[in-house]
Amino acid sequence: MPRRLVRAEEPEEPEPQPEEPLLYNADAAARLLGGISTSMVYRLVQTKQLRPVKLGHRTMFTKEELQRFVKMKQRG
């Protein structure tokens, strides 16, 4: 009886994980900060409590900056 060749199953590739954005706009920053308003985010920028990254006319925030702000608020 002739031998049958059995094709080995190819290993499944893991699903790519969605990349975290490098920058967040004011709406996303507001959500990440617990659902505050975007106007509060801009007020925090005006009072220099949040340091934005300006890209043309856009005001963006790094995750690290948002984390720094939260830690600062936790300390008092």
N, CA, C and O atoms as a GROMACS GRO file, in nm:
protein
  304
    1MET      N    1   0.084  -0.118   0.000
    1MET     CA    2   0.000   0.000   0.000
    1MET      C    3   0.089   0.125   0.000
    1MET      O    4   0.178   0.138   0.083
    2PRO      N    5   0.064   0.217  -0.094
    2PRO     CA    6   0.149   0.337  -0.100
    2PRO      C    7   0.126   0.429   0.020
    2PRO      O    8   0.016   0.436   0.075
    3ARG      N    9   0.231   0.497   0.057
    3ARG     CA   10   0.223   0.592   0.170
    3ARG      C   11   0.160   0.722   0.124
    3ARG      O   12   0.186   0.770   0.014
    4ARG      N   13   0.077   0.777   0.211
    4ARG     CA   14   0.019   0.909   0.182
    4ARG      C   15   0.100   1.015   0.254
    4ARG      O   16   0.134   1.001   0.372
    5LEU      N   17   0.129   1.119   0.184
    5LEU     CA   18   0.200   1.232   0.247
    5LEU      C   19   0.098   1.320   0.316
    5LEU      O   20  -0.005   1.356   0.259
    6VAL      N   21   0.128   1.355   0.436
    6VAL     CA   22   0.040   1.441   0.513
    6VAL      C   23   0.110   1.576   0.529
    6VAL      O   24   0.223   1.583   0.577
    7ARG      N   25   0.041   1.680   0.489
    7ARG     CA   26   0.099   1.813   0.500
    7ARG      C   27   0.095   1.858   0.646
    7ARG      O   28  -0.009   1.853   0.711
    8ALA      N   29   0.209   1.902   0.694
    8ALA     CA   30   0.215   1.953   0.831
    8ALA      C   31   0.141   2.087   0.837
    8ALA      O   32   0.151   2.170   0.746
    9GLU      N   33   0.068   2.105   0.945
    9GLU     CA   34  -0.005   2.231   0.960
    9GLU      C   35   0.095   2.343   0.987
    9GLU      O   36   0.190   2.328   1.064
   10GLU      N   37   0.070   2.454   0.921
   10GLU     CA   38   0.157   2.568   0.944
   10GLU      C   39   0.121   2.631   1.078
   10GLU      O   40   0.003   2.644   1.111
   11PRO      N   41   0.222   2.670   1.154
   11PRO     CA   42   0.192   2.732   1.283
   11PRO      C   43   0.117   2.864   1.261
   11PRO      O   44   0.149   2.942   1.172
   12GLU      N   45   0.017   2.884   1.346
   12GLU     CA   46  -0.060   3.008   1.332
   12GLU      C   47   0.022   3.125   1.383
   12GLU      O   48   0.089   3.117   1.486
   13GLU      N   49   0.016   3.233   1.308
   13GLU     CA   50   0.085   3.354   1.351
   13GLU      C   51   0.000   3.423   1.457
   13GLU      O   52  -0.122   3.430   1.444
   14PRO      N   53   0.064   3.472   1.562
   14PRO     CA   54  -0.014   3.542   1.663
   14PRO      C   55  -0.075   3.669   1.604
   14PRO      O   56  -0.016   3.734   1.518
   15GLU      N   57  -0.195   3.702   1.652
   15GLU     CA   58  -0.259   3.824   1.602
   15GLU      C   59  -0.176   3.944   1.644
   15GLU      O   60  -0.132   3.952   1.759
   16PRO      N   61  -0.156   4.037   1.552
   16PRO     CA   62  -0.077   4.155   1.590
   16PRO      C   63  -0.152   4.236   1.695
   16PRO      O   64  -0.273   4.259   1.684
   17GLN      N   65  -0.079   4.280   1.796
   17GLN     CA   66  -0.138   4.362   1.900
   17GLN      C   67  -0.150   4.504   1.848
   17GLN      O   68  -0.058   4.554   1.782
   18PRO      N   69  -0.262   4.571   1.877
   18PRO     CA   70  -0.273   4.710   1.832
   18PRO      C   71  -0.168   4.795   1.903
   18PRO      O   72  -0.149   4.784   2.024
   19GLU      N   73  -0.103   4.878   1.826
   19GLU     CA   74   0.000   4.964   1.883
   19GLU      C   75  -0.063   5.081   1.956
   19GLU      O   76  -0.165   5.135   1.914
   20GLU      N   77  -0.002   5.118   2.067
   20GLU     CA   78  -0.048   5.235   2.140
   20GLU      C   79  -0.003   5.358   2.064
   20GLU      O   80   0.109   5.362   2.013
   21PRO      N   81  -0.090   5.458   2.054
   21PRO     CA   82  -0.047   5.579   1.985
   21PRO      C   83   0.063   5.650   2.063
   21PRO      O   84   0.069   5.640   2.186
   22LEU      N   85   0.148   5.721   1.991
   22LEU     CA   86   0.254   5.799   2.056
   22LEU      C   87   0.197   5.927   2.116
   22LEU      O   88   0.247   5.977   2.217
   23LEU      N   89   0.092   5.979   2.054
   23LEU     CA   90   0.031   6.104   2.099
   23LEU      C   91  -0.120   6.090   2.105
   23LEU      O   92  -0.180   6.016   2.027
   24TYR      N   93  -0.179   6.161   2.199
   24TYR     CA   94  -0.324   6.162   2.216
   24TYR      C   95  -0.375   6.304   2.196
   24TYR      O   96  -0.312   6.400   2.242
   25ASN      N   97  -0.489   6.319   2.128
   25ASN     CA   98  -0.549   6.452   2.116
   25ASN      C   99  -0.620   6.487   2.246
   25ASN      O  100  -0.624   6.406   2.338
   26ALA      N  101  -0.674   6.607   2.255
   26ALA     CA  102  -0.736   6.653   2.380
   26ALA      C  103  -0.855   6.566   2.420
   26ALA      O  104  -0.876   6.540   2.539
   27ASP      N  105  -0.933   6.520   2.323
   27ASP     CA  106  -1.047   6.432   2.355
   27ASP      C  107  -1.000   6.302   2.418
   27ASP      O  108  -1.054   6.259   2.520
   28ALA      N  109  -0.899   6.240   2.358
   28ALA     CA  110  -0.848   6.114   2.411
   28ALA      C  111  -0.781   6.136   2.546
   28ALA      O  112  -0.796   6.054   2.637
   29ALA      N  113  -0.708   6.246   2.561
   29ALA     CA  114  -0.644   6.278   2.689
   29ALA      C  115  -0.749   6.295   2.798
   29ALA      O  116  -0.731   6.249   2.910
   30ALA      N  117  -0.859   6.362   2.764
   30ALA     CA  118  -0.966   6.384   2.861
   30ALA      C  119  -1.025   6.250   2.907
   30ALA      O  120  -1.051   6.231   3.026
   31ARG      N  121  -1.045   6.158   2.812
   31ARG     CA  122  -1.096   6.024   2.848
   31ARG      C  123  -0.998   5.949   2.936
   31ARG      O  124  -1.037   5.888   3.036
   32LEU      N  125  -0.869   5.955   2.900
   32LEU     CA  126  -0.766   5.885   2.978
   32LEU      C  127  -0.752   5.944   3.118
   32LEU      O  128  -0.710   5.874   3.211
   33LEU      N  129  -0.785   6.069   3.134
   33LEU     CA  130  -0.776   6.134   3.265
   33LEU      C  131  -0.905   6.118   3.344
   33LEU      O  132  -0.932   6.196   3.436
   34GLY      N  133  -0.982   6.021   3.310
   34GLY     CA  134  -1.100   5.989   3.390
   34GLY      C  135  -1.228   6.051   3.341
   34GLY      O  136  -1.327   6.054   3.415
   35GLY      N  137  -1.229   6.100   3.219
   35GLY     CA  138  -1.353   6.153   3.165
   35GLY      C  139  -1.375   6.301   3.193
   35GLY      O  140  -1.489   6.348   3.194
   36ILE      N  141  -1.265   6.375   3.217
   36ILE     CA  142  -1.282   6.519   3.234
   36ILE      C  143  -1.316   6.580   3.099
   36ILE      O  144  -1.306   6.513   2.996
   37SER      N  145  -1.357   6.704   3.098
   37SER     CA  146  -1.394   6.769   2.972
   37SER      C  147  -1.270   6.814   2.896
   37SER      O  148  -1.163   6.833   2.954
   38THR      N  149  -1.285   6.830   2.765
   38THR     CA  150  -1.172   6.880   2.686
   38THR      C  151  -1.139   7.024   2.724
   38THR      O  152  -1.023   7.065   2.716
   39SER      N  153  -1.240   7.100   2.764
   39SER     CA  154  -1.211   7.238   2.805
   39SER      C  155  -1.125   7.238   2.932
   39SER      O  156  -1.042   7.326   2.950
   40MET      N  157  -1.145   7.139   3.020
   40MET     CA  158  -1.059   7.127   3.138
   40MET      C  159  -0.917   7.092   3.098
   40MET      O  160  -0.822   7.142   3.157
   41VAL      N  161  -0.901   7.007   2.997
   41VAL     CA  162  -0.767   6.973   2.948
   41VAL      C  163  -0.698   7.100   2.900
   41VAL      O  164  -0.582   7.124   2.933
   42TYR      N  165  -0.768   7.183   2.821
   42TYR     CA  166  -0.707   7.307   2.771
   42TYR      C  167  -0.678   7.404   2.886
   42TYR      O  168  -0.581   7.479   2.880
   43ARG      N  169  -0.762   7.404   2.989
   43ARG     CA  170  -0.738   7.488   3.106
   43ARG      C  171  -0.610   7.443   3.178
   43ARG      O  172  -0.532   7.526   3.225
   44LEU      N  173  -0.590   7.313   3.186
   44LEU     CA  174  -0.468   7.260   3.248
   44LEU      C  175  -0.344   7.299   3.168
   44LEU      O  176  -0.237   7.319   3.225
   45VAL      N  177  -0.359   7.308   3.036
   45VAL     CA  178  -0.249   7.355   2.952
   45VAL      C  179  -0.222   7.502   2.980
   45VAL      O  180  -0.106   7.542   2.996
   46GLN      N  181  -0.327   7.584   2.988
   46GLN     CA  182  -0.311   7.728   3.013
   46GLN      C  183  -0.244   7.755   3.147
   46GLN      O  184  -0.164   7.848   3.159
   47THR      N  185  -0.275   7.673   3.247
   47THR     CA  186  -0.216   7.692   3.380
   47THR      C  187  -0.084   7.616   3.394
   47THR      O  188  -0.029   7.605   3.504
   48LYS      N  189  -0.034   7.563   3.283
   48LYS     CA  190   0.094   7.493   3.274
   48LYS      C  191   0.103   7.368   3.362
   48LYS      O  192   0.212   7.327   3.403
   49GLN      N  193  -0.011   7.309   3.390
   49GLN     CA  194  -0.012   7.183   3.464
   49GLN      C  195   0.007   7.064   3.371
   49GLN      O  196   0.056   6.959   3.412
   50LEU      N  197  -0.033   7.081   3.244
   50LEU     CA  198  -0.012   6.981   3.140
   50LEU      C  199   0.073   7.043   3.031
   50LEU      O  200   0.049   7.156   2.989
   51ARG      N  201   0.173   6.968   2.985
   51ARG     CA  202   0.262   7.018   2.880
   51ARG      C  203   0.227   6.947   2.748
   51ARG      O  204   0.251   6.827   2.734
   52PRO      N  205   0.173   7.020   2.654
   52PRO     CA  206   0.133   6.958   2.527
   52PRO      C  207   0.249   6.950   2.428
   52PRO      O  208   0.354   7.011   2.447
   53VAL      N  209   0.226   6.873   2.325
   53VAL     CA  210   0.314   6.869   2.208
   53VAL      C  211   0.232   6.934   2.097
   53VAL      O  212   0.123   6.887   2.065
   54LYS      N  213   0.283   7.042   2.040
   54LYS     CA  214   0.211   7.111   1.934
   54LYS      C  215   0.256   7.057   1.798
   54LYS      O  216   0.375   7.051   1.768
   55LEU      N  217   0.159   7.017   1.717
   55LEU     CA  218   0.184   6.974   1.580
   55LEU      C  219   0.100   7.063   1.490
   55LEU      O  220  -0.019   7.037   1.469
   56GLY      N  221   0.162   7.168   1.439
   56GLY     CA  222   0.084   7.267   1.364
   56GLY      C  223  -0.013   7.332   1.461
   56GLY      O  224   0.027   7.390   1.561
   57HIS      N  225  -0.142   7.323   1.430
   57HIS     CA  226  -0.245   7.380   1.516
   57HIS      C  227  -0.299   7.278   1.617
   57HIS      O  228  -0.380   7.312   1.703
   58ARG      N  229  -0.253   7.155   1.605
   58ARG     CA  230  -0.306   7.050   1.692
   58ARG      C  231  -0.233   7.047   1.826
   58ARG      O  232  -0.111   7.065   1.831
   59THR      N  233  -0.306   7.026   1.931
   59THR     CA  234  -0.252   7.013   2.065
   59THR      C  235  -0.261   6.866   2.104
   59THR      O  236  -0.370   6.811   2.114
   60MET      N  237  -0.146   6.805   2.125
   60MET     CA  238  -0.140   6.662   2.153
   60MET      C  239  -0.068   6.639   2.285
   60MET      O  240  -0.002   6.729   2.338
   61PHE      N  241  -0.081   6.517   2.338
   61PHE     CA  242  -0.022   6.483   2.467
   61PHE      C  243   0.038   6.344   2.460
   61PHE      O  244  -0.018   6.254   2.398
   62THR      N  245   0.154   6.328   2.523
   62THR     CA  246   0.214   6.195   2.532
   62THR      C  247   0.152   6.122   2.651
   62THR      O  248   0.101   6.184   2.744
   63LYS      N  249   0.158   5.990   2.646
   63LYS     CA  250   0.109   5.910   2.757
   63LYS      C  251   0.192   5.940   2.882
   63LYS      O  252   0.139   5.945   2.994
   64GLU      N  253   0.321   5.959   2.863
   64GLU     CA  254   0.410   5.988   2.975
   64GLU      C  255   0.373   6.120   3.043
   64GLU      O  256   0.381   6.131   3.165
   65GLU      N  257   0.333   6.218   2.965
   65GLU     CA  258   0.293   6.347   3.022
   65GLU      C  259   0.164   6.332   3.102
   65GLU      O  260   0.150   6.391   3.210
   66LEU      N  261   0.071   6.256   3.051
   66LEU     CA  262  -0.054   6.234   3.124
   66LEU      C  263  -0.027   6.158   3.254
   66LEU      O  264  -0.087   6.188   3.357
   67GLN      N  265   0.063   6.061   3.250
   67GLN     CA  266   0.099   5.987   3.372
   67GLN      C  267   0.171   6.078   3.471
   67GLN      O  268   0.147   6.069   3.592
   68ARG      N  269   0.258   6.166   3.422
   68ARG     CA  270   0.328   6.261   3.509
   68ARG      C  271   0.228   6.350   3.580
   68ARG      O  272   0.241   6.376   3.700
   69PHE      N  273   0.127   6.398   3.506
   69PHE     CA  274   0.027   6.485   3.564
   69PHE      C  275  -0.050   6.414   3.676
   69PHE      O  276  -0.074   6.471   3.782
   70VAL      N  277  -0.088   6.288   3.652
   70VAL     CA  278  -0.163   6.212   3.753
   70VAL      C  279  -0.076   6.193   3.878
   70VAL      O  280  -0.124   6.210   3.990
   71LYS      N  281   0.052   6.158   3.859
   71LYS     CA  282   0.140   6.140   3.975
   71LYS      C  283   0.155   6.269   4.053
   71LYS      O  284   0.156   6.269   4.176
   72MET      N  285   0.167   6.381   3.981
   72MET     CA  286   0.179   6.511   4.046
   72MET      C  287   0.055   6.539   4.131
   72MET      O  288   0.066   6.590   4.243
   73LYS      N  289  -0.063   6.507   4.079
   73LYS     CA  290  -0.186   6.531   4.152
   73LYS      C  291  -0.199   6.438   4.273
   73LYS      O  292  -0.258   6.476   4.374
   74GLN      N  293  -0.145   6.319   4.264
   74GLN     CA  294  -0.151   6.224   4.376
   74GLN      C  295  -0.066   6.272   4.493
   74GLN      O  296  -0.101   6.250   4.609
   75ARG      N  297   0.046   6.337   4.462
   75ARG     CA  298   0.136   6.385   4.568
   75ARG      C  299   0.077   6.503   4.643
   75ARG      O  300   0.114   6.530   4.758
   76GLY      N  301  -0.012   6.573   4.580
   76GLY     CA  302  -0.074   6.685   4.650
   76GLY      C  303  -0.062   6.806   4.573
   76GLY      O  304  -0.109   6.911   4.616
   0.00000   0.00000   0.00000
